[in-house]
């Protein structure tokens, strides 16, 4: 089970945690790892237009003793690449209208993944390929970002009704 004290599953992502605000990483907590778990990995991604999945956060080598990440976590595990090469975390922030769903995945692994390349070259795809045979269990948390910039829905302000009932 993967949860956050800042947002419920399928809930609107507060501005503090998206690209319209501070862009902080979400505080996360997980529980229920199966016996044999040696480490955890975390990925945040979003299905963009077409078949492209964009990755916003990749962490692996999270020790078994760690079952939560605080807001703006640092120094836990190894950070990999995002869809923007050279970045290790990108806050949800989409151009265009409509709500977008971002998914955080936590994986309970039977081993600690090892890579021959430097961490900044470990993409979502590289990580998932490396851990596919060591995933014991996983859990997801979906968060919704809206381009309104406030983590909520855009509202129309009605100042006072006119005789015609028009919105001012």
Secondary structure, DSSP 8 states (H G I E B T S, - for coil): -EE-SS--TTEE--GGGBTTTT-----EEE----TT--EEEEEEEEE-STT-EEEEEEEEEEETT--EE-TT--SSSEE---SSTT-SB--B--SSSSEEEEEEEEEEESS----SS-GGG--HHHHHHHHTTTEEEEEEEEEEEETTSSSS----------TT----
